């Protein structure tokens, strides 16, 4: 297993990981949480728990946190989500956060590190 780093202080309890199989992916519910995450991803792109549900009619349709929770806060990069070509075609159903904090939709099979949110102390 590779080492993981975490920040145990509110408002952002993070576990930055480079391995799979730990828990649900992290959710970003406001600008404060996003700033906290962005401070820890440096120059890498990380998976976040944004998942596009089946039956989406457009690239921006049916996004939830981990397939279950509405997303009260969004920070998609300009023109994103776009499903690679601006037409919903099922190519990019997972969300990632880029350095600088904006989000992008990507194909779910991309090998990216990810972060998990864990409960506070």
Biopython code that builds the backbone (N, CA, C, O; Angstrom):
import numpy as np
from Bio.PDB.StructureBuilder import StructureBuilder

atoms = [
    (1, "UNK", "N", (0.838, -1.186, 0.000)),
    (1, "UNK", "CA", (0.000, 0.000, 0.000)),
    (1, "UNK", "C", (0.879, 1.244, 0.000)),
    (1, "UNK", "O", (1.935, 1.290, 0.631)),
    (2, "UNK", "N", (0.407, 2.244, -0.727)),
    (2, "UNK", "CA", (1.107, 3.507, -0.752)),
    (2, "UNK", "C", (0.660, 4.352, 0.433)),
    (2, "UNK", "O", (-0.460, 4.195, 0.917)),
    (3, "UNK", "N", (1.520, 5.243, 0.902)),
    (3, "UNK", "CA", (1.125, 6.093, 2.034)),
    (3, "UNK", "C", (0.033, 7.074, 1.622)),
    (3, "UNK", "O", (-0.066, 7.460, 0.457)),
    (4, "UNK", "N", (-0.774, 7.463, 2.581)),
    (4, "UNK", "CA", (-1.834, 8.447, 2.354)),
    (4, "UNK", "C", (-1.596, 9.617, 3.286)),
    (4, "UNK", "O", (-0.993, 9.458, 4.347)),
    (5, "UNK", "N", (-2.060, 10.777, 2.900)),
    (5, "UNK", "CA", (-1.952, 11.961, 3.749)),
    (5, "UNK", "C", (-3.358, 12.408, 4.102)),
    (5, "UNK", "O", (-4.268, 12.275, 3.284)),
    (6, "UNK", "N", (-3.552, 12.930, 5.290)),
    (6, "UNK", "CA", (-4.882, 13.415, 5.644)),
    (6, "UNK", "C", (-4.790, 14.699, 6.441)),
    (6, "UNK", "O", (-3.765, 15.014, 7.046)),
    (7, "UNK", "N", (-5.882, 15.422, 6.424)),
    (7, "UNK", "CA", (-6.010, 16.666, 7.163)),
    (7, "UNK", "C", (-7.154, 16.460, 8.145)),
    (7, "UNK", "O", (-8.313, 16.486, 7.731)),
    (8, "UNK", "N", (-6.870, 16.253, 9.446)),
    (8, "UNK", "CA", (-7.919, 15.897, 10.384)),
    (8, "UNK", "C", (-8.690, 17.069, 10.976)),
    (8, "UNK", "O", (-9.408, 16.881, 11.959)),
    (9, "UNK", "N", (-8.574, 18.263, 10.423)),
    (9, "UNK", "CA", (-9.244, 19.415, 11.010)),
    (9, "UNK", "C", (-10.423, 19.869, 10.148)),
    (9, "UNK", "O", (-10.343, 19.820, 8.920)),
    (10, "UNK", "N", (-11.522, 20.313, 10.782)),
    (10, "UNK", "CA", (-12.644, 20.857, 10.025)),
    (10, "UNK", "C", (-12.183, 22.094, 9.262)),
    (10, "UNK", "O", (-11.188, 22.702, 9.656)),
    (11, "UNK", "N", (-12.867, 22.493, 8.181)),
    (11, "UNK", "CA", (-14.076, 21.887, 7.652)),
    (11, "UNK", "C", (-13.807, 20.785, 6.640)),
    (11, "UNK", "O", (-14.740, 20.295, 6.005)),
    (12, "UNK", "N", (-12.584, 20.395, 6.482)),
    (12, "UNK", "CA", (-12.254, 19.505, 5.366)),
    (12, "UNK", "C", (-11.514, 18.278, 5.872)),
    (12, "UNK", "O", (-10.287, 18.294, 5.968)),
    (13, "UNK", "N", (-12.239, 17.220, 6.195)),
    (13, "UNK", "CA", (-11.594, 15.983, 6.600)),
    (13, "UNK", "C", (-11.303, 15.195, 5.347)),
    (13, "UNK", "O", (-12.211, 14.646, 4.723)),
    (14, "UNK", "N", (-10.061, 15.137, 4.984)),
    (14, "UNK", "CA", (-9.694, 14.503, 3.727)),
    (14, "UNK", "C", (-8.770, 13.331, 3.962)),
    (14, "UNK", "O", (-7.974, 13.308, 4.900)),
    (15, "UNK", "N", (-8.899, 12.391, 3.106)),
    (15, "UNK", "CA", (-7.911, 11.331, 3.015)),
    (15, "UNK", "C", (-7.499, 11.289, 1.561)),
    (15, "UNK", "O", (-8.250, 10.803, 0.715)),
    (16, "UNK", "N", (-6.321, 11.791, 1.259)),
    (16, "UNK", "CA", (-5.841, 11.763, -0.111)),
    (16, "UNK", "C", (-5.209, 10.409, -0.342)),
    (16, "UNK", "O", (-4.335, 9.984, 0.413)),
    (17, "UNK", "N", (-5.647, 9.741, -1.372)),
    (17, "UNK", "CA", (-5.174, 8.387, -1.600)),
    (17, "UNK", "C", (-4.751, 8.184, -3.042)),
    (17, "UNK", "O", (-5.191, 8.903, -3.939)),
    (18, "UNK", "N", (-3.910, 7.218, -3.250)),
    (18, "UNK", "CA", (-3.454, 6.868, -4.576)),
    (18, "UNK", "C", (-3.744, 5.392, -4.835)),
    (18, "UNK", "O", (-3.266, 4.822, -5.816)),
    (19, "UNK", "N", (-4.522, 4.781, -3.959)),
    (19, "UNK", "CA", (-4.892, 3.378, -4.097)),
    (19, "UNK", "C", (-6.400, 3.266, -4.084)),
    (19, "UNK", "O", (-7.084, 4.212, -3.694)),
    (20, "UNK", "N", (-6.923, 2.157, -4.491)),
    (20, "UNK", "CA", (-8.373, 2.024, -4.571)),
    (20, "UNK", "C", (-8.922, 1.159, -3.449)),
    (20, "UNK", "O", (-8.172, 0.523, -2.708)),
    (21, "UNK", "N", (-10.240, 1.147, -3.336)),
    (21, "UNK", "CA", (-10.921, 0.244, -2.433)),
    (21, "UNK", "C", (-11.097, 0.720, -1.015)),
    (21, "UNK", "O", (-11.282, -0.117, -0.131)),
    (22, "UNK", "N", (-11.051, 2.031, -0.729)),
    (22, "UNK", "CA", (-11.159, 2.473, 0.660)),
    (22, "UNK", "C", (-12.575, 2.875, 1.069)),
    (22, "UNK", "O", (-13.041, 2.448, 2.125)),
    (23, "UNK", "N", (-13.262, 3.669, 0.282)),
    (23, "UNK", "CA", (-14.586, 4.162, 0.675)),
    (23, "UNK", "C", (-15.187, 4.936, -0.478)),
    (23, "UNK", "O", (-14.637, 4.956, -1.579)),
    (24, "UNK", "N", (-16.341, 5.586, -0.219)),
    (24, "UNK", "CA", (-16.935, 6.433, -1.246)),
    (24, "UNK", "C", (-16.038, 7.619, -1.547)),
    (24, "UNK", "O", (-15.256, 8.051, -0.700)),
    (25, "UNK", "N", (-16.156, 8.137, -2.752)),
    (25, "UNK", "CA", (-15.341, 9.276, -3.137)),
    (25, "UNK", "C", (-15.833, 10.543, -2.468)),
    (25, "UNK", "O", (-16.999, 10.652, -2.088)),
    (26, "UNK", "N", (-14.930, 11.494, -2.330)),
    (26, "UNK", "CA", (-15.229, 12.743, -1.643)),
    (26, "UNK", "C", (-16.252, 13.599, -2.352)),
    (26, "UNK", "O", (-16.346, 13.597, -3.579)),
    (27, "UNK", "N", (-17.015, 14.329, -1.566)),
    (27, "UNK", "CA", (-18.039, 15.253, -2.052)),
    (27, "UNK", "C", (-17.621, 16.666, -1.687)),
    (27, "UNK", "O", (-17.089, 16.899, -0.602)),
    (28, "UNK", "N", (-17.857, 17.596, -2.576)),
    (28, "UNK", "CA", (-17.515, 18.994, -2.354)),
    (28, "UNK", "C", (-18.820, 19.769, -2.371)),
    (28, "UNK", "O", (-19.437, 19.920, -3.425)),
    (29, "UNK", "N", (-19.249, 20.263, -1.214)),
    (29, "UNK", "CA", (-20.570, 20.873, -1.091)),
    (29, "UNK", "C", (-20.580, 22.383, -0.967)),
    (29, "UNK", "O", (-21.648, 22.986, -0.856)),
    (30, "UNK", "N", (-19.400, 23.012, -0.983)),
    (30, "UNK", "CA", (-19.349, 24.467, -0.973)),
    (30, "UNK", "C", (-17.937, 24.918, -1.329)),
    (30, "UNK", "O", (-17.020, 24.105, -1.446)),
    (31, "UNK", "N", (-17.781, 26.230, -1.500)),
    (31, "UNK", "CA", (-16.500, 26.792, -1.918)),
    (31, "UNK", "C", (-15.401, 26.571, -0.874)),
    (31, "UNK", "O", (-14.234, 26.417, -1.235)),
    (32, "UNK", "N", (-15.755, 26.554, 0.397)),
    (32, "UNK", "CA", (-14.766, 26.325, 1.452)),
    (32, "UNK", "C", (-14.181, 24.933, 1.343)),
    (32, "UNK", "O", (-12.966, 24.760, 1.428)),
    (33, "UNK", "N", (-15.037, 23.937, 1.154)),
    (33, "UNK", "CA", (-14.546, 22.567, 0.983)),
    (33, "UNK", "C", (-13.687, 22.453, -0.275)),
    (33, "UNK", "O", (-12.656, 21.779, -0.274)),
    (34, "UNK", "N", (-14.113, 23.107, -1.331)),
    (34, "UNK", "CA", (-13.344, 23.043, -2.576)),
    (34, "UNK", "C", (-11.953, 23.656, -2.403)),
    (34, "UNK", "O", (-10.969, 23.115, -2.907)),
    (35, "UNK", "N", (-11.871, 24.768, -1.701)),
    (35, "UNK", "CA", (-10.576, 25.395, -1.443)),
    (35, "UNK", "C", (-9.677, 24.459, -0.651)),
    (35, "UNK", "O", (-8.484, 24.351, -0.932)),
    (36, "UNK", "N", (-10.244, 23.790, 0.329)),
    (36, "UNK", "CA", (-9.473, 22.848, 1.131)),
    (36, "UNK", "C", (-8.936, 21.715, 0.265)),
    (36, "UNK", "O", (-7.758, 21.368, 0.358)),
    (37, "UNK", "N", (-9.784, 21.141, -0.570)),
    (37, "UNK", "CA", (-9.358, 20.052, -1.455)),
    (37, "UNK", "C", (-8.270, 20.550, -2.393)),
    (37, "UNK", "O", (-7.239, 19.898, -2.557)),
    (38, "UNK", "N", (-8.497, 21.700, -3.005)),
    (38, "UNK", "CA", (-7.552, 22.236, -3.977)),
    (38, "UNK", "C", (-6.162, 22.438, -3.377)),
    (38, "UNK", "O", (-5.160, 22.270, -4.072)),
    (39, "UNK", "N", (-6.091, 22.792, -2.107)),
    (39, "UNK", "CA", (-4.798, 22.985, -1.441)),
    (39, "UNK", "C", (-3.997, 21.698, -1.344)),
    (39, "UNK", "O", (-2.779, 21.736, -1.170)),
    (40, "UNK", "N", (-4.667, 20.561, -1.453)),
    (40, "UNK", "CA", (-4.000, 19.275, -1.256)),
    (40, "UNK", "C", (-3.768, 18.478, -2.530)),
    (40, "UNK", "O", (-3.097, 17.446, -2.497)),
    (41, "UNK", "N", (-4.304, 18.932, -3.640)),
    (41, "UNK", "CA", (-4.111, 18.143, -4.857)),
    (41, "UNK", "C", (-2.919, 18.599, -5.676)),
    (41, "UNK", "O", (-2.520, 17.906, -6.612)),
    (42, "UNK", "N", (-2.343, 19.741, -5.351)),
    (42, "UNK", "CA", (-1.134, 20.246, -6.012)),
    (42, "UNK", "C", (-1.320, 20.310, -7.525)),
    (42, "UNK", "O", (-2.154, 21.071, -8.016)),
    (43, "UNK", "N", (-0.558, 19.527, -8.255)),
    (43, "UNK", "CA", (-0.602, 19.602, -9.714)),
    (43, "UNK", "C", (-1.300, 18.409, -10.350)),
    (43, "UNK", "O", (-1.263, 18.255, -11.570)),
    (44, "UNK", "N", (-1.929, 17.572, -9.554)),
    (44, "UNK", "CA", (-2.590, 16.371, -10.083)),
    (44, "UNK", "C", (-4.091, 16.594, -10.228)),
    (44, "UNK", "O", (-4.667, 17.468, -9.581)),
    (45, "UNK", "N", (-4.705, 15.803, -11.074)),
    (45, "UNK", "CA", (-6.155, 15.738, -11.193)),
    (45, "UNK", "C", (-6.632, 14.572, -10.344)),
    (45, "UNK", "O", (-6.051, 13.488, -10.400)),
    (46, "UNK", "N", (-7.683, 14.779, -9.556)),
    (46, "UNK", "CA", (-8.204, 13.761, -8.646)),
    (46, "UNK", "C", (-9.659, 13.480, -8.960)),
    (46, "UNK", "O", (-10.410, 14.385, -9.322)),
    (47, "UNK", "N", (-10.060, 12.215, -8.821)),
    (47, "UNK", "CA", (-11.474, 11.880, -8.905)),
    (47, "UNK", "C", (-12.207, 12.491, -7.725)),
    (47, "UNK", "O", (-11.690, 12.515, -6.608)),
    (48, "UNK", "N", (-13.412, 12.986, -7.974)),
    (48, "UNK", "CA", (-14.351, 13.358, -6.918)),
    (48, "UNK", "C", (-15.567, 12.457, -7.096)),
    (48, "UNK", "O", (-15.662, 11.738, -8.091)),
    (49, "UNK", "N", (-16.484, 12.487, -6.159)),
    (49, "UNK", "CA", (-17.620, 11.566, -6.198)),
    (49, "UNK", "C", (-18.742, 11.948, -7.126)),
    (49, "UNK", "O", (-19.857, 11.449, -6.969)),
    (50, "UNK", "N", (-18.491, 12.824, -8.101)),
    (50, "UNK", "CA", (-19.525, 13.224, -9.058)),
    (50, "UNK", "C", (-19.742, 12.099, -10.067)),
    (50, "UNK", "O", (-18.814, 11.673, -10.755)),
    (51, "UNK", "N", (-20.987, 11.628, -10.141)),
    (51, "UNK", "CA", (-21.357, 10.532, -11.034)),
    (51, "UNK", "C", (-22.570, 10.966, -11.846)),
    (51, "UNK", "O", (-23.531, 11.502, -11.295)),
    (52, "UNK", "N", (-22.527, 10.737, -13.152)),
    (52, "UNK", "CA", (-23.686, 11.044, -13.986)),
    (52, "UNK", "C", (-24.568, 9.809, -14.087)),
    (52, "UNK", "O", (-24.110, 8.728, -14.459)),
    (53, "UNK", "N", (-25.833, 9.987, -13.752)),
    (53, "UNK", "CA", (-26.777, 8.880, -13.754)),
    (53, "UNK", "C", (-27.214, 8.447, -15.146)),
    (53, "UNK", "O", (-27.104, 9.197, -16.116)),
    (54, "UNK", "N", (-27.706, 7.234, -15.215)),
    (54, "UNK", "CA", (-28.214, 6.679, -16.469)),
    (54, "UNK", "C", (-29.386, 7.512, -16.970)),
    (54, "UNK", "O", (-30.125, 8.095, -16.177)),
    (55, "UNK", "N", (-29.551, 7.563, -18.259)),
    (55, "UNK", "CA", (-30.675, 8.258, -18.857)),
    (55, "UNK", "C", (-30.487, 9.750, -19.018)),
    (55, "UNK", "O", (-31.445, 10.457, -19.330)),
    (56, "UNK", "N", (-29.276, 10.252, -18.815)),
    (56, "UNK", "CA", (-29.024, 11.683, -18.980)),
    (56, "UNK", "C", (-29.268, 12.087, -20.433)),
    (56, "UNK", "O", (-28.824, 11.405, -21.357)),
    (57, "UNK", "N", (-29.975, 13.197, -20.624)),
    (57, "UNK", "CA", (-30.276, 13.678, -21.969)),
    (57, "UNK", "C", (-29.205, 14.626, -22.496)),
    (57, "UNK", "O", (-29.020, 14.752, -23.707)),
    (58, "UNK", "N", (-28.504, 15.289, -21.588)),
    (58, "UNK", "CA", (-27.441, 16.223, -21.957)),
    (58, "UNK", "C", (-26.242, 15.959, -21.062)),
    (58, "UNK", "O", (-26.390, 15.322, -20.019)),
    (59, "UNK", "N", (-25.041, 16.436, -21.442)),
    (59, "UNK", "CA", (-23.863, 16.216, -20.595)),
    (59, "UNK", "C", (-24.001, 16.788, -19.185)),
    (59, "UNK", "O", (-23.353, 16.286, -18.267)),
    (60, "UNK", "N", (-24.819, 17.814, -18.980)),
    (60, "UNK", "CA", (-24.976, 18.417, -17.660)),
    (60, "UNK", "C", (-26.109, 17.848, -16.827)),
    (60, "UNK", "O", (-26.385, 18.349, -15.737)),
    (61, "UNK", "N", (-26.760, 16.823, -17.313)),
    (61, "UNK", "CA", (-27.953, 16.256, -16.688)),
    (61, "UNK", "C", (-27.607, 15.097, -15.749)),
    (61, "UNK", "O", (-26.682, 14.329, -16.015)),
    (62, "UNK", "N", (-28.355, 14.977, -14.652)),
    (62, "UNK", "CA", (-28.340, 13.827, -13.729)),
    (62, "UNK", "C", (-27.023, 13.581, -12.989)),
    (62, "UNK", "O", (-26.659, 12.428, -12.760)),
    (63, "UNK", "N", (-26.312, 14.625, -12.618)),
    (63, "UNK", "CA", (-25.098, 14.468, -11.822)),
    (63, "UNK", "C", (-25.468, 14.419, -10.345)),
    (63, "UNK", "O", (-26.268, 15.227, -9.875)),
    (64, "UNK", "N", (-24.891, 13.480, -9.620)),
    (64, "UNK", "CA", (-25.103, 13.346, -8.173)),
    (64, "UNK", "C", (-23.765, 13.037, -7.513)),
    (64, "UNK", "O", (-22.775, 12.737, -8.181)),
    (65, "UNK", "N", (-23.762, 13.117, -6.185)),
    (65, "UNK", "CA", (-22.593, 12.658, -5.421)),
    (65, "UNK", "C", (-22.745, 11.162, -5.197)),
    (65, "UNK", "O", (-23.707, 10.714, -4.573)),
    (66, "UNK", "N", (-21.813, 10.409, -5.696)),
    (66, "UNK", "CA", (-21.742, 8.958, -5.507)),
    (66, "UNK", "C", (-23.028, 8.246, -5.901)),
    (66, "UNK", "O", (-23.366, 7.205, -5.337)),
    (67, "UNK", "N", (-23.744, 8.807, -6.867)),
    (67, "UNK", "CA", (-24.945, 8.178, -7.387)),
    (67, "UNK", "C", (-26.165, 8.290, -6.504)),
    (67, "UNK", "O", (-27.192, 7.681, -6.802)),
    (68, "UNK", "N", (-26.084, 9.066, -5.403)),
    (68, "UNK", "CA", (-27.210, 9.104, -4.478)),
    (68, "UNK", "C", (-27.632, 10.492, -4.015)),
    (68, "UNK", "O", (-28.818, 10.701, -3.763)),
    (69, "UNK", "N", (-26.732, 11.434, -3.893)),
    (69, "UNK", "CA", (-27.001, 12.708, -3.240)),
    (69, "UNK", "C", (-26.987, 13.861, -4.239)),
    (69, "UNK", "O", (-26.094, 13.946, -5.081)),
    (70, "UNK", "N", (-27.983, 14.752, -4.144)),
    (70, "UNK", "CA", (-27.990, 15.941, -4.982)),
    (70, "UNK", "C", (-26.717, 16.752, -4.745)),
    (70, "UNK", "O", (-26.140, 16.706, -3.659)),
    (71, "UNK", "N", (-26.289, 17.485, -5.750)),
    (71, "UNK", "CA", (-25.085, 18.305, -5.661)),
    (71, "UNK", "C", (-25.484, 19.761, -5.449)),
    (71, "UNK", "O", (-25.850, 20.439, -6.409)),
    (72, "UNK", "N", (-25.421, 20.264, -4.195)),
    (72, "UNK", "CA", (-25.846, 21.631, -3.929)),
    (72, "UNK", "C", (-24.859, 22.682, -4.444)),
    (72, "UNK", "O", (-25.206, 23.857, -4.564)),
    (73, "UNK", "N", (-23.659, 22.268, -4.739)),
    (73, "UNK", "CA", (-22.603, 23.182, -5.194)),
    (73, "UNK", "C", (-21.963, 22.574, -6.435)),
    (73, "UNK", "O", (-21.651, 21.383, -6.456)),
    (74, "UNK", "N", (-21.769, 23.384, -7.462)),
    (74, "UNK", "CA", (-21.121, 22.936, -8.701)),
    (74, "UNK", "C", (-20.019, 23.911, -9.072)),
    (74, "UNK", "O", (-20.176, 25.118, -8.885)),
    (75, "UNK", "N", (-18.918, 23.416, -9.591)),
    (75, "UNK", "CA", (-17.855, 24.293, -10.082)),
    (75, "UNK", "C", (-17.214, 23.685, -11.330)),
    (75, "UNK", "O", (-15.997, 23.509, -11.394)),
    (76, "UNK", "N", (-18.050, 23.369, -12.318)),
    (76, "UNK", "CA", (-17.546, 22.828, -13.571)),
    (76, "UNK", "C", (-16.699, 23.883, -14.280)),
    (76, "UNK", "O", (-17.029, 25.068, -14.254)),
    (77, "UNK", "N", (-15.622, 23.455, -14.904)),
    (77, "UNK", "CA", (-14.823, 24.349, -15.741)),
    (77, "UNK", "C", (-15.704, 24.859, -16.880)),
    (77, "UNK", "O", (-16.710, 24.232, -17.212)),
    (78, "UNK", "N", (-15.339, 25.972, -17.470)),
    (78, "UNK", "CA", (-16.103, 26.531, -18.577)),
    (78, "UNK", "C", (-16.286, 25.483, -19.673)),
    (78, "UNK", "O", (-15.321, 24.862, -20.118)),
    (79, "UNK", "N", (-17.529, 25.296, -20.099)),
    (79, "UNK", "CA", (-17.844, 24.336, -21.150)),
    (79, "UNK", "C", (-17.975, 22.897, -20.683)),
    (79, "UNK", "O", (-18.205, 22.005, -21.500)),
    (80, "UNK", "N", (-17.834, 22.653, -19.392)),
    (80, "UNK", "CA", (-17.931, 21.309, -18.830)),
    (80, "UNK", "C", (-19.182, 21.202, -17.973)),
    (80, "UNK", "O", (-19.640, 22.232, -17.480)),
    (81, "UNK", "N", (-19.750, 20.059, -17.768)),
    (81, "UNK", "CA", (-19.407, 18.796, -18.412)),
    (81, "UNK", "C", (-19.788, 18.819, -19.893)),
    (81, "UNK", "O", (-20.745, 19.482, -20.292)),
    (82, "UNK", "N", (-19.015, 18.076, -20.703)),
    (82, "UNK", "CA", (-19.257, 18.110, -22.143)),
    (82, "UNK", "C", (-19.298, 16.734, -22.803)),
    (82, "UNK", "O", (-19.572, 16.635, -23.999)),
    (83, "UNK", "N", (-19.032, 15.683, -22.054)),
    (83, "UNK", "CA", (-19.033, 14.324, -22.589)),
    (83, "UNK", "C", (-18.126, 14.206, -23.814)),
    (83, "UNK", "O", (-18.441, 13.491, -24.765)),
    (84, "UNK", "N", (-17.013, 14.908, -23.779)),
    (84, "UNK", "CA", (-15.958, 14.918, -24.790)),
    (84, "UNK", "C", (-16.315, 15.729, -26.030)),
    (84, "UNK", "O", (-15.443, 16.384, -26.600)),
    (85, "UNK", "N", (-17.579, 15.703, -26.465)),
    (85, "UNK", "CA", (-17.916, 16.382, -27.715)),
    (85, "UNK", "C", (-19.147, 17.291, -27.604)),
    (85, "UNK", "O", (-19.647, 17.774, -28.620)),
    (86, "UNK", "N", (-19.632, 17.525, -26.395)),
    (86, "UNK", "CA", (-20.789, 18.393, -26.198)),
    (86, "UNK", "C", (-22.132, 17.721, -26.395)),
    (86, "UNK", "O", (-23.174, 18.356, -26.231)),
    (87, "UNK", "N", (-22.121, 16.449, -26.743)),
    (87, "UNK", "CA", (-23.348, 15.685, -26.955)),
    (87, "UNK", "C", (-23.347, 14.504, -25.996)),
    (87, "UNK", "O", (-22.339, 13.806, -25.885)),
    (88, "UNK", "N", (-24.448, 14.267, -25.307)),
    (88, "UNK", "CA", (-24.501, 13.146, -24.360)),
    (88, "UNK", "C", (-24.371, 11.832, -25.118)),
    (88, "UNK", "O", (-25.234, 11.465, -25.915)),
    (89, "UNK", "N", (-23.264, 11.130, -24.847)),
    (89, "UNK", "CA", (-23.015, 9.860, -25.523)),
    (89, "UNK", "C", (-22.464, 8.787, -24.583)),
    (89, "UNK", "O", (-22.009, 7.735, -25.030)),
    (90, "UNK", "N", (-22.510, 9.065, -23.271)),
    (90, "UNK", "CA", (-22.070, 8.072, -22.298)),
    (90, "UNK", "C", (-20.571, 7.893, -22.201)),
    (90, "UNK", "O", (-20.110, 6.900, -21.639)),
    (91, "UNK", "N", (-19.799, 8.819, -22.730)),
    (91, "UNK", "CA", (-18.344, 8.674, -22.733)),
    (91, "UNK", "C", (-17.682, 9.161, -21.445)),
    (91, "UNK", "O", (-16.648, 8.623, -21.050)),
    (92, "UNK", "N", (-18.250, 10.157, -20.790)),
    (92, "UNK", "CA", (-17.621, 10.751, -19.607)),
    (92, "UNK", "C", (-18.661, 10.886, -18.499)),
    (92, "UNK", "O", (-19.368, 11.891, -18.428)),
    (93, "UNK", "N", (-18.754, 9.879, -17.637)),
    (93, "UNK", "CA", (-19.796, 9.844, -16.612)),
    (93, "UNK", "C", (-19.261, 10.062, -15.193)),
    (93, "UNK", "O", (-20.022, 9.960, -14.231)),
    (94, "UNK", "N", (-17.978, 10.357, -15.050)),
    (94, "UNK", "CA", (-17.378, 10.570, -13.726)),
    (94, "UNK", "C", (-16.724, 11.941, -13.681)),
    (94, "UNK", "O", (-16.228, 12.436, -14.693)),
    (95, "UNK", "N", (-16.727, 12.555, -12.491)),
    (95, "UNK", "CA", (-16.180, 13.894, -12.328)),
    (95, "UNK", "C", (-14.830, 13.895, -11.656)),
    (95, "UNK", "O", (-14.542, 13.061, -10.798)),
    (96, "UNK", "N", (-14.003, 14.848, -12.060)),
    (96, "UNK", "CA", (-12.673, 15.016, -11.483)),
    (96, "UNK", "C", (-12.446, 16.492, -11.171)),
    (96, "UNK", "O", (-13.014, 17.369, -11.821)),
    (97, "UNK", "N", (-11.614, 16.754, -10.175)),
    (97, "UNK", "CA", (-11.223, 18.121, -9.854)),
    (97, "UNK", "C", (-9.804, 18.321, -10.379)),
    (97, "UNK", "O", (-8.916, 17.498, -10.157)),
    (98, "UNK", "N", (-9.620, 19.422, -11.072)),
    (98, "UNK", "CA", (-8.332, 19.774, -11.664)),
    (98, "UNK", "C", (-7.585, 20.733, -10.744)),
    (98, "UNK", "O", (-8.198, 21.387, -9.900)),
    (99, "UNK", "N", (-6.265, 20.823, -10.902)),
    (99, "UNK", "CA", (-5.538, 21.844, -10.147)),
    (99, "UNK", "C", (-6.149, 23.214, -10.428)),
    (99, "UNK", "O", (-6.417, 23.551, -11.581)),
    (100, "UNK", "N", (-6.365, 23.985, -9.399)),
    (100, "UNK", "CA", (-7.049, 25.262, -9.516)),
    (100, "UNK", "C", (-8.496, 25.179, -9.067)),
    (100, "UNK", "O", (-9.140, 26.206, -8.854)),
    (101, "UNK", "N", (-9.020, 23.946, -8.919)),
    (101, "UNK", "CA", (-10.319, 23.750, -8.305)),
    (101, "UNK", "C", (-11.491, 23.499, -9.217)),
    (101, "UNK", "O", (-12.541, 23.086, -8.726)),
    (102, "UNK", "N", (-11.384, 23.722, -10.525)),
    (102, "UNK", "CA", (-12.554, 23.486, -11.364)),
    (102, "UNK", "C", (-12.690, 22.009, -11.689)),
    (102, "UNK", "O", (-11.733, 21.242, -11.583)),
    (103, "UNK", "N", (-13.892, 21.624, -12.086)),
    (103, "UNK", "CA", (-14.225, 20.223, -12.314)),
    (103, "UNK", "C", (-14.350, 19.931, -13.801)),
    (103, "UNK", "O", (-14.609, 20.821, -14.612)),
    (104, "UNK", "N", (-14.160, 18.665, -14.132)),
    (104, "UNK", "CA", (-14.296, 18.198, -15.508)),
    (104, "UNK", "C", (-14.920, 16.810, -15.473)),
    (104, "UNK", "O", (-14.747, 16.066, -14.508)),
    (105, "UNK", "N", (-15.640, 16.470, -16.523)),
    (105, "UNK", "CA", (-16.151, 15.107, -16.645)),
    (105, "UNK", "C", (-15.135, 14.296, -17.442)),
    (105, "UNK", "O", (-14.553, 14.785, -18.410)),
    (106, "UNK", "N", (-14.934, 13.066, -17.025)),
    (106, "UNK", "CA", (-13.962, 12.183, -17.653)),
    (106, "UNK", "C", (-14.545, 10.786, -17.762)),
    (106, "UNK", "O", (-15.522, 10.446, -17.095)),
    (107, "UNK", "N", (-13.924, 9.986, -18.616)),
    (107, "UNK", "CA", (-14.292, 8.582, -18.690)),
    (107, "UNK", "C", (-13.930, 7.894, -17.384)),
    (107, "UNK", "O", (-12.834, 8.098, -16.862)),
    (108, "UNK", "N", (-14.817, 7.098, -16.859)),
    (108, "UNK", "CA", (-14.637, 6.508, -15.531)),
    (108, "UNK", "C", (-13.487, 5.506, -15.447)),
    (108, "UNK", "O", (-13.106, 5.109, -14.346)),
    (109, "UNK", "N", (-12.934, 5.095, -16.564)),
    (109, "UNK", "CA", (-11.841, 4.130, -16.521)),
    (109, "UNK", "C", (-10.467, 4.777, -16.463)),
    (109, "UNK", "O", (-9.460, 4.070, -16.458)),
    (110, "UNK", "N", (-10.400, 6.112, -16.417)),
    (110, "UNK", "CA", (-9.110, 6.788, -16.317)),
    (110, "UNK", "C", (-8.446, 6.463, -14.980)),
    (110, "UNK", "O", (-9.110, 6.426, -13.945)),
    (111, "UNK", "N", (-7.154, 6.231, -15.006)),
    (111, "UNK", "CA", (-6.397, 5.911, -13.788)),
    (111, "UNK", "C", (-5.972, 7.219, -13.117)),
    (111, "UNK", "O", (-4.938, 7.796, -13.454)),
    (112, "UNK", "N", (-6.781, 7.670, -12.172)),
    (112, "UNK", "CA", (-6.493, 8.906, -11.442)),
    (112, "UNK", "C", (-6.498, 8.632, -9.946)),
    (112, "UNK", "O", (-7.202, 7.734, -9.485)),
    (113, "UNK", "N", (-5.717, 9.398, -9.180)),
    (113, "UNK", "CA", (-5.860, 9.315, -7.722)),
    (113, "UNK", "C", (-7.217, 9.902, -7.333)),
    (113, "UNK", "O", (-7.873, 10.547, -8.151)),
    (114, "UNK", "N", (-7.627, 9.685, -6.117)),
    (114, "UNK", "CA", (-8.914, 10.189, -5.676)),
    (114, "UNK", "C", (-8.840, 10.532, -4.207)),
    (114, "UNK", "O", (-7.872, 10.177, -3.535)),
    (115, "UNK", "N", (-9.854, 11.224, -3.693)),
    (115, "UNK", "CA", (-9.923, 11.487, -2.258)),
    (115, "UNK", "C", (-11.229, 10.982, -1.710)),
    (115, "UNK", "O", (-12.246, 10.933, -2.402)),
    (116, "UNK", "N", (-11.181, 10.607, -0.450)),
    (116, "UNK", "CA", (-12.365, 10.117, 0.253)),
    (116, "UNK", "C", (-12.672, 11.074, 1.390)),
    (116, "UNK", "O", (-11.762, 11.590, 2.040)),
    (117, "UNK", "N", (-13.930, 11.307, 1.626)),
    (117, "UNK", "CA", (-14.330, 12.112, 2.776)),
    (117, "UNK", "C", (-14.599, 11.172, 3.915)),
    (117, "UNK", "O", (-15.212, 10.121, 3.726)),
    (118, "UNK", "N", (-14.157, 11.528, 5.081)),
    (118, "UNK", "CA", (-14.412, 10.714, 6.251)),
    (118, "UNK", "C", (-15.051, 11.576, 7.321)),
    (118, "UNK", "O", (-14.884, 12.796, 7.313)),
    (119, "UNK", "N", (-15.772, 10.968, 8.233)),
    (119, "UNK", "CA", (-16.420, 11.762, 9.288)),
    (119, "UNK", "C", (-15.397, 12.431, 10.186)),
    (119, "UNK", "O", (-14.282, 11.939, 10.359)),
    (120, "UNK", "N", (-15.793, 13.556, 10.752)),
    (120, "UNK", "CA", (-14.919, 14.257, 11.688)),
    (120, "UNK", "C", (-14.762, 13.499, 12.996)),
    (120, "UNK", "O", (-15.439, 12.498, 13.232)),
    (121, "UNK", "N", (-13.869, 13.983, 13.835)),
    (121, "UNK", "CA", (-13.607, 13.307, 15.113)),
    (121, "UNK", "C", (-14.810, 13.299, 16.039)),
    (121, "UNK", "O", (-14.733, 12.765, 17.146)),
]
sb = StructureBuilder()
sb.init_structure("model")
sb.init_model(0)
sb.init_chain("A")
sb.init_seg("    ")
for serial, (resi, resn, name, xyz) in enumerate(atoms, 1):
    if name == "N":
        sb.init_residue(resn, " ", resi, " ")
    sb.init_atom(name, np.array(xyz, "f"), 0.0, 1.0, " ", f" {name:<3s}", serial, name[0])
structure = sb.get_structure()
